Amino acid sequence: MDVKKKFGDKIKKLRLERGLSQEGLANEANLDRTYIPGIEKGNRNVSITVIEKLAIALKVNMKELFD
Amino acid sequence: MDVKKKFGDKIKKLRLERGLSQEGLANEANLDRTYIPGIEKGNRNVSITVIEKLAIALKVNMKELFD
């Protein structure tokens, strides 16, 4: 599976486990609200600084986003 | 430490362990030769697709790049 889609699925899984909406996650991660749907669909080629923001917002180590 | 610099240090460490030059790693990863120095210095905000290419070239799982 494409790495962007795999990453998006992981973000969505963790977000739902935490009971966050896409907008809630965007707020926690200081990302634009419109950015999360594209990430979860695998349309965004996220950068390492965005990956870090998502990890912090989801309270996991960065490596856990690649399990 | 900045996530880009931490990532760059890890790439350099693994590259040297494998006895690869910066150019050799660029070739293995199908990246432009000039790209690796910037990554190792922490100047590049690498994307998830580039992270995947580096992991494949260094023969590690992506998560190991965030240890």
Backbone of each chain as ProteinMPNN parsed JSONL, in Angstrom:
{"seq_chain_A": "MDVKKKFGDKIKKLRLERGLSQEGLANEANLDRTYIPGIEKGNRNVSITVIEKLAIALKVNMKELFD", "coords_chain_A": {"N_chain_A": [[0.847, -1.213, 0.0], [0.382, 2.256, -0.675], [2.578, 4.57, 0.863], [1.635, 7.022, 1.784], [-1.1, 6.634, 2.009], [-1.187, 4.574, 3.85], [-0.117, 5.848, 6.055], [-2.083, 7.807, 6.425], [-4.277, 6.214, 7.12], [-3.413, 5.298, 9.587], [-3.274, 7.653, 11.085], [-5.978, 8.349, 11.111], [-7.082, 6.179, 12.514], [-5.854, 6.46, 15.07], [-6.775, 9.006, 15.728], [-9.556, 8.578, 15.923], [-9.615, 6.749, 18.006], [-8.98, 8.428, 20.056], [-11.169, 9.938, 20.187], [-11.386, 12.275, 18.716], [-12.464, 14.812, 16.466], [-11.868, 15.549, 12.948], [-11.429, 18.248, 12.769], [-10.87, 18.831, 15.414], [-8.46, 17.467, 15.778], [-6.878, 18.904, 13.995], [-6.822, 21.371, 15.312], [-5.488, 20.672, 17.698], [-3.02, 20.012, 16.634], [-2.145, 22.289, 15.514], [-2.621, 22.706, 12.79], [-3.924, 23.557, 9.566], [-7.413, 23.316, 9.304], [-8.441, 22.148, 6.995], [-6.567, 20.404, 6.209], [-6.361, 17.886, 7.37], [-8.342, 15.981, 6.317], [-7.252, 15.448, 3.754], [-4.8, 14.306, 4.439], [-5.658, 11.967, 5.737], [-6.903, 10.643, 3.663], [-4.762, 9.99, 2.161], [-3.777, 11.684, 0.309], [-1.929, 13.631, 0.762], [1.444, 14.535, 0.808], [2.954, 14.43, 3.417], [5.177, 16.39, 5.448], [8.14, 15.981, 7.494], [8.028, 17.722, 9.655], [5.313, 18.173, 9.919], [4.492, 15.585, 10.475], [5.648, 15.323, 12.984], [4.129, 17.237, 14.433], [1.611, 16.018, 14.336], [2.118, 13.672, 15.759], [2.657, 14.683, 18.312], [0.195, 15.876, 18.881], [-1.402, 13.622, 18.94], [-0.336, 12.302, 20.979], [1.705, 10.33, 20.835], [4.826, 8.596, 20.21], [6.855, 9.542, 17.415], [7.69, 7.297, 15.962], [5.704, 5.445, 16.4], [3.749, 6.102, 14.645], [4.415, 4.767, 12.424], [4.016, 2.107, 12.728]], "CA_chain_A": [[0.0, 0.0, 0.0], [1.093, 3.529, -0.74], [2.975, 5.031, 2.198], [0.786, 8.154, 2.192], [-2.403, 6.086, 2.404], [-0.952, 3.81, 5.08], [0.04, 6.854, 7.118], [-3.398, 8.411, 6.637], [-5.108, 5.255, 7.86], [-2.93, 5.267, 10.971], [-3.714, 8.904, 11.719], [-7.424, 8.264, 11.323], [-7.291, 5.195, 13.58], [-5.47, 7.063, 16.36], [-7.681, 10.131, 15.98], [-10.846, 8.061, 16.376], [-9.388, 6.165, 19.337], [-8.933, 9.536, 21.011], [-12.451, 10.653, 20.151], [-11.203, 13.603, 18.118], [-12.91, 15.081, 15.095], [-10.761, 16.026, 12.097], [-11.165, 19.635, 13.144], [-10.24, 18.779, 16.739], [-7.055, 17.1, 15.598], [-6.213, 20.06, 13.367], [-6.58, 22.362, 16.37], [-4.446, 20.16, 18.602], [-1.743, 19.934, 15.927], [-1.848, 23.575, 14.876], [-2.636, 22.574, 11.336], [-5.158, 24.06, 8.979], [-8.552, 22.398, 9.404], [-8.687, 21.465, 5.72], [-5.396, 19.578, 5.899], [-6.503, 16.526, 7.912], [-8.993, 15.044, 5.389], [-6.3, 15.07, 2.704], [-3.824, 13.383, 5.035], [-6.295, 10.674, 6.015], [-7.19, 9.994, 2.367], [-3.513, 9.609, 1.512], [-3.502, 12.617, -0.793], [-0.917, 14.611, 1.15], [2.806, 14.049, 1.034], [3.268, 15.197, 4.633], [6.591, 16.586, 5.775], [8.54, 15.479, 8.81], [7.573, 18.637, 10.713], [3.873, 17.904, 10.108], [4.429, 14.284, 11.167], [5.937, 15.592, 14.402], [2.969, 17.91, 15.024], [0.54, 15.029, 14.497], [2.508, 12.761, 16.847], [2.47, 15.408, 19.577], [-1.251, 16.043, 19.09], [-1.995, 12.304, 19.218], [0.359, 11.805, 22.178], [2.493, 9.119, 20.558], [6.132, 8.838, 19.608], [6.774, 9.547, 15.949], [7.857, 5.951, 15.406], [4.441, 4.705, 16.501], [2.939, 6.406, 13.462], [4.87, 3.894, 11.327], [3.854, 0.703, 13.135]], "C_chain_A": [[0.877, 1.256, 0.0], [1.369, 4.068, 0.664], [2.093, 6.178, 2.69], [-0.578, 7.651, 2.687], [-2.271, 5.316, 3.731], [-0.841, 4.765, 6.272], [-1.317, 7.492, 7.445], [-4.325, 7.508, 7.433], [-4.715, 5.229, 9.337], [-3.388, 6.509, 11.739], [-5.202, 8.837, 12.049], [-7.747, 7.326, 12.489], [-7.001, 5.825, 14.949], [-6.402, 8.22, 16.72], [-9.016, 9.631, 16.54], [-10.721, 7.433, 17.762], [-9.403, 7.243, 20.424], [-10.224, 10.369, 21.017], [-12.349, 12.06, 19.595], [-11.864, 13.676, 16.746], [-11.695, 15.491, 14.267], [-10.4, 17.459, 12.475], [-10.465, 19.702, 14.51], [-8.758, 18.438, 16.636], [-6.275, 18.255, 14.977], [-5.885, 21.118, 14.419], [-5.44, 21.937, 17.289], [-3.06, 20.241, 17.953], [-1.323, 21.263, 15.312], [-1.707, 23.459, 13.366], [-3.938, 23.158, 10.815], [-6.2, 22.952, 8.977], [-8.739, 21.555, 8.136], [-7.595, 20.44, 5.387], [-5.611, 18.109, 6.269], [-7.23, 15.565, 6.941], [-8.046, 14.559, 4.291], [-5.239, 14.104, 3.2], [-4.456, 12.005, 5.187], [-6.632, 9.915, 4.727], [-5.917, 9.542, 1.658], [-3.172, 10.509, 0.35], [-2.355, 13.568, -0.503], [0.435, 13.943, 1.382], [3.377, 14.827, 2.226], [4.776, 15.277, 4.879], [6.871, 16.117, 7.191], [8.101, 16.436, 9.928], [6.066, 18.486, 10.96], [3.685, 16.565, 10.833], [4.676, 14.481, 12.664], [4.732, 16.257, 15.094], [1.835, 16.929, 15.287], [0.853, 14.08, 15.655], [2.274, 13.428, 18.198], [0.974, 15.521, 19.889], [-1.91, 14.725, 19.476], [-1.316, 11.613, 20.401], [1.014, 10.442, 21.953], [3.898, 9.539, 20.127], [5.994, 8.795, 18.092], [6.844, 8.131, 15.381], [6.563, 5.146, 15.437], [3.51, 5.002, 15.327], [3.321, 5.527, 12.267], [4.797, 2.426, 11.697], [3.054, -0.062, 12.084]], "O_chain_A": [[1.954, 1.293, 0.595], [0.504, 4.027, 1.539], [1.834, 6.288, 3.888], [-1.133, 8.173, 3.654], [-3.133, 5.403, 4.606], [-1.397, 4.52, 7.343], [-1.649, 7.688, 8.613], [-5.063, 7.966, 8.305], [-5.57, 5.149, 10.22], [-3.83, 6.424, 12.885], [-5.625, 9.225, 13.138], [-8.578, 7.641, 13.34], [-7.813, 5.728, 15.869], [-6.771, 8.388, 17.882], [-9.541, 10.185, 17.505], [-11.619, 7.571, 18.594], [-9.793, 6.989, 21.563], [-10.35, 11.355, 21.744], [-13.133, 12.937, 19.959], [-11.824, 12.721, 15.97], [-10.623, 15.75, 14.813], [-9.228, 17.836, 12.498], [-9.58, 20.53, 14.724], [-7.917, 19.034, 17.308], [-5.15, 18.546, 15.383], [-4.795, 21.69, 14.413], [-4.552, 22.725, 17.614], [-2.061, 20.501, 18.623], [-0.278, 21.357, 14.669], [-0.805, 24.033, 12.755], [-4.929, 23.242, 11.54], [-5.897, 21.796, 8.682], [-9.145, 20.395, 8.205], [-7.697, 19.707, 4.404], [-5.121, 17.206, 5.591], [-6.773, 14.437, 6.76], [-8.051, 13.377, 3.946], [-4.827, 13.196, 2.479], [-3.86, 10.996, 4.81], [-6.644, 8.684, 4.713], [-5.976, 8.802, 0.676], [-2.367, 10.143, -0.507], [-1.857, 14.239, -1.407], [0.539, 12.923, 2.064], [4.172, 15.753, 2.062], [5.532, 14.359, 4.561], [5.955, 15.888, 7.98], [7.831, 15.988, 11.042], [5.602, 18.654, 12.088], [2.82, 16.437, 11.699], [4.001, 13.882, 13.501], [4.366, 15.879, 16.207], [1.177, 16.992, 16.325], [-0.031, 13.727, 16.435], [1.75, 12.803, 19.12], [0.546, 15.29, 21.02], [-2.867, 14.71, 20.251], [-1.67, 10.494, 20.774], [0.891, 9.531, 22.771], [4.127, 10.683, 19.733], [5.13, 8.103, 17.554], [6.137, 7.806, 14.427], [6.351, 4.269, 14.6], [2.588, 4.234, 15.053], [2.649, 5.535, 11.235], [5.438, 1.589, 11.061], [2.811, -1.258, 12.244]]}, "seq_chain_B": "MDVKKKFGDKIKKLRLERGLSQEGLANEANLDRTYIPGIEKGNRNVSITVIEKLAIALKVNMKELFD", "coords_chain_B": {"N_chain_B": [[15.875, 18.72, 20.483], [15.729, 19.883, 17.12], [13.465, 18.311, 14.897], [14.157, 17.835, 12.245], [16.898, 17.968, 12.245], [17.54, 15.918, 13.997], [16.596, 13.764, 12.57], [18.267, 13.928, 10.346], [20.741, 13.376, 11.527], [20.363, 10.721, 12.196], [20.067, 9.52, 9.696], [22.612, 9.968, 8.661], [24.193, 8.486, 10.442], [23.293, 5.827, 9.958], [23.894, 5.651, 7.259], [26.709, 5.805, 7.282], [27.311, 3.546, 8.789], [26.694, 1.661, 6.93], [28.647, 2.022, 5.128], [28.317, 3.78, 3.026], [28.707, 6.467, 0.718], [27.572, 9.909, 0.563], [26.698, 10.347, -2.005], [26.425, 7.744, -2.866], [24.307, 6.853, -1.271], [22.301, 8.547, -2.23], [22.059, 7.541, -4.823], [21.156, 4.912, -4.294], [18.709, 5.504, -3.183], [17.362, 6.756, -5.14], [17.41, 9.562, -5.233], [18.149, 13.028, -5.79], [21.559, 13.772, -5.964], [22.446, 16.052, -4.655], [20.766, 16.343, -2.573], [21.084, 14.868, -0.236], [23.174, 15.951, 1.531], [21.852, 18.239, 2.547], [19.709, 17.064, 3.895], [21.073, 15.631, 5.894], [22.218, 17.691, 7.311], [20.032, 18.769, 8.448], [18.56, 20.634, 7.181], [16.526, 20.173, 5.444], [13.09, 19.735, 5.0], [11.965, 16.934, 4.94], [9.758, 14.851, 3.015], [7.169, 12.355, 3.505], [7.32, 10.458, 1.474], [9.936, 10.65, 0.648], [11.196, 9.914, 3.002], [10.433, 7.249, 3.053], [11.822, 6.285, 0.786], [14.456, 6.609, 1.676], [14.498, 4.848, 3.833], [14.141, 2.387, 2.545], [16.459, 2.342, 0.976], [18.372, 2.246, 2.973], [17.775, -0.075, 4.119], [16.051, -0.485, 6.336], [13.174, -0.538, 8.523], [10.683, 2.032, 8.274], [10.003, 3.068, 10.771], [12.278, 2.689, 12.272], [13.867, 4.791, 11.625], [13.132, 6.711, 13.324], [13.939, 6.158, 15.831]], "CA_chain_B": [[16.541, 19.003, 19.189], [14.846, 19.979, 15.951], [13.178, 16.994, 14.314], [14.858, 17.691, 10.969], [18.315, 17.703, 12.559], [17.589, 14.59, 14.608], [16.427, 12.826, 11.456], [19.503, 13.988, 9.555], [21.797, 12.657, 12.26], [20.072, 9.283, 12.106], [20.388, 9.105, 8.32], [24.073, 9.956, 8.517], [24.688, 7.348, 11.231], [22.99, 4.578, 9.242], [24.654, 5.673, 6.0], [28.115, 5.492, 7.562], [27.351, 2.132, 9.201], [26.614, 0.839, 5.722], [29.786, 2.325, 4.273], [27.878, 4.497, 1.825], [28.934, 7.91, 0.581], [26.307, 10.631, 0.351], [26.29, 10.097, -3.386], [25.978, 6.346, -2.932], [22.955, 6.785, -0.703], [21.404, 9.206, -3.186], [21.812, 6.594, -5.91], [20.321, 3.804, -3.786], [17.377, 6.002, -2.832], [16.798, 7.497, -6.277], [17.257, 10.976, -4.898], [19.201, 13.847, -6.364], [22.819, 13.734, -5.237], [22.624, 17.263, -3.834], [19.706, 16.361, -1.568], [21.499, 14.188, 1.011], [23.834, 16.848, 2.493], [20.836, 19.086, 3.192], [18.971, 16.223, 4.845], [21.93, 15.3, 7.042], [22.427, 18.918, 8.098], [18.763, 19.163, 9.07], [18.018, 21.796, 6.459], [15.435, 19.766, 4.555], [11.859, 19.257, 5.619], [11.701, 15.8, 4.049], [8.382, 14.342, 2.946], [7.023, 10.942, 3.865], [7.756, 9.597, 0.367], [11.406, 10.645, 0.69], [11.549, 9.092, 4.172], [10.296, 5.845, 2.634], [12.942, 5.963, -0.111], [15.674, 6.489, 2.479], [14.391, 3.617, 4.624], [14.391, 1.261, 1.634], [17.879, 2.368, 0.599], [19.18, 1.898, 4.156], [17.325, -1.42, 4.519], [15.425, -0.463, 7.666], [11.772, -0.099, 8.553], [10.574, 3.483, 8.451], [9.967, 3.428, 12.189], [13.64, 2.693, 12.82], [14.47, 6.107, 11.388], [12.675, 7.62, 14.394], [14.375, 5.618, 17.133]], "C_chain_B": [[15.502, 19.036, 18.061], [14.686, 18.618, 15.267], [13.936, 16.775, 12.998], [16.333, 17.341, 11.211], [18.474, 16.293, 13.145], [17.486, 13.52, 13.508], [17.705, 12.772, 10.606], [20.644, 13.238, 10.211], [21.616, 11.146, 12.13], [20.42, 8.743, 10.719], [21.899, 8.994, 8.146], [24.674, 8.742, 9.227], [24.48, 6.035, 10.459], [23.775, 4.501, 7.932], [26.096, 5.25, 6.228], [28.267, 4.031, 7.997], [27.35, 1.202, 7.991], [27.751, 1.136, 4.735], [29.412, 3.037, 2.986], [28.338, 5.951, 1.865], [27.565, 8.586, 0.446], [25.783, 10.381, -1.061], [25.771, 8.671, -3.558], [24.569, 6.186, -2.389], [21.936, 7.422, -1.649], [21.052, 8.255, -4.33], [20.874, 5.47, -5.473], [18.87, 4.246, -3.593], [16.678, 6.703, -4.0], [16.489, 8.945, -5.937], [18.378, 11.757, -5.568], [20.39, 13.881, -5.409], [22.974, 14.906, -4.259], [21.669, 17.294, -2.639], [20.191, 15.844, -0.201], [22.23, 15.129, 1.984], [22.837, 17.723, 3.247], [20.011, 18.317, 4.211], [19.82, 16.004, 6.098], [22.202, 16.517, 7.919], [21.157, 19.366, 8.815], [18.142, 20.376, 8.404], [16.782, 21.462, 5.623], [14.249, 19.252, 5.359], [11.339, 18.098, 4.765], [10.252, 15.337, 4.127], [8.371, 12.853, 3.248], [7.463, 10.022, 2.711], [9.288, 9.553, 0.284], [11.891, 9.805, 1.879], [11.469, 7.61, 3.796], [11.458, 5.421, 1.726], [14.234, 5.748, 0.666], [15.666, 5.193, 3.279], [14.702, 2.401, 3.75], [15.88, 1.19, 1.284], [18.775, 1.927, 1.75], [18.77, 0.546, 4.742], [16.851, -1.469, 5.971], [13.93, -0.206, 7.494], [11.737, 1.395, 8.79], [10.635, 3.864, 9.934], [11.355, 3.485, 12.821], [14.358, 4.02, 12.569], [14.074, 7.113, 12.469], [13.011, 7.089, 15.77], [15.139, 6.661, 17.92]], "O_chain_B": [[14.523, 18.291, 18.078], [15.654, 17.879, 15.089], [14.313, 15.647, 12.681], [16.929, 16.538, 10.492], [19.422, 15.577, 12.823], [18.195, 12.514, 13.527], [18.153, 11.698, 10.206], [21.418, 12.551, 9.545], [22.582, 10.398, 11.975], [20.987, 7.659, 10.582], [22.397, 8.037, 7.553], [25.547, 8.061, 8.688], [25.405, 5.234, 10.334], [24.256, 3.437, 7.542], [26.645, 4.446, 5.475], [29.23, 3.362, 7.623], [27.922, 0.112, 8.021], [27.802, 0.567, 3.645], [30.104, 2.914, 1.975], [28.352, 6.58, 2.923], [26.545, 7.927, 0.245], [24.581, 10.225, -1.275], [24.814, 8.424, -4.292], [23.743, 5.479, -2.965], [20.841, 6.892, -1.841], [19.898, 8.173, -4.751], [19.929, 5.121, -6.179], [17.934, 3.476, -3.807], [15.552, 7.182, -3.866], [15.443, 9.479, -6.306], [19.433, 11.202, -5.876], [20.226, 14.004, -4.195], [23.556, 14.763, -3.184], [21.763, 18.181, -1.791], [19.759, 16.325, 0.847], [21.923, 15.103, 3.175], [22.972, 17.922, 4.455], [19.656, 18.849, 5.263], [19.342, 16.172, 7.22], [22.393, 16.388, 9.128], [21.201, 20.236, 9.685], [17.303, 21.06, 8.99], [16.081, 22.358, 5.154], [14.398, 18.441, 6.273], [10.406, 18.255, 3.978], [9.611, 15.424, 5.174], [9.406, 12.185, 3.247], [7.932, 8.912, 2.963], [9.863, 8.536, -0.105], [12.876, 9.075, 1.771], [12.332, 6.818, 4.176], [12.009, 4.331, 1.881], [15.009, 4.839, 0.37], [16.69, 4.519, 3.394], [15.432, 1.501, 4.162], [16.481, 0.116, 1.296], [19.815, 1.307, 1.529], [19.341, 0.084, 5.73], [17.204, -2.374, 6.727], [13.484, 0.281, 6.455], [12.631, 1.961, 9.419], [11.249, 4.867, 10.298], [11.585, 4.226, 13.776], [15.347, 4.328, 13.235], [14.606, 8.222, 12.526], [12.432, 7.522, 16.767], [15.583, 6.389, 19.036]]}, "name": "protein", "num_of_chains": 2, "seq": "MDVKKKFGDKIKKLRLERGLSQEGLANEANLDRTYIPGIEKGNRNVSITVIEKLAIALKVNMKELFDMDVKKKFGDKIKKLRLERGLSQEGLANEANLDRTYIPGIEKGNRNVSITVIEKLAIALKVNMKELFD"}
